[in-house]
């Protein structure tokens, strides 16, 4: 058996034993159901683990991850997660968390073809197009990259607010708050981008749905 594969199997056994040593009913209680207050939409990057970053336990965060933490209106995977989180689990917060140094954002800022992901990160290029004037005014490439990461998160929070799932929840009087963060790989801290929605008042009229 491959050494790495054996190691992760052993790690699982050790983890189970550690949890049971603290609470013998830990897994019995966990299996009864979930009631997470938060849906986390983050990047697939292995260095950005949702639970660990915010100190959450199993059962406290519902998670969807994809490359560059995108909210794409034709992505049935993301929409299914969002629909279940909002309408079945009744989460009160949806958080889009990007991270500085995001490879997907970096790739979107260039023109090198990578593969099928080219089609996915095309969505990020649209973010660049909308914010071209601000970004082109930034001469320092690292600062421009960081700002692009932030603008991408902001755009995804707006995309969340535009979905029929979120707007229907607001229309029904459901408490639902949207937020945007960026995680610092080199510090561990998150930056709150202060892009928050609790209703659709801040959306252009054309995006407000009538139910």
Beta strands, then each sheet from edge to edge (+ up, - down):
strand 1: 38-43
strand 2: 61-66
strand 3: 93-99
strand 4: 177-183
strand 5: 190-192
sheet 1: 2+ 1+ 3+ 4+ 5-
end
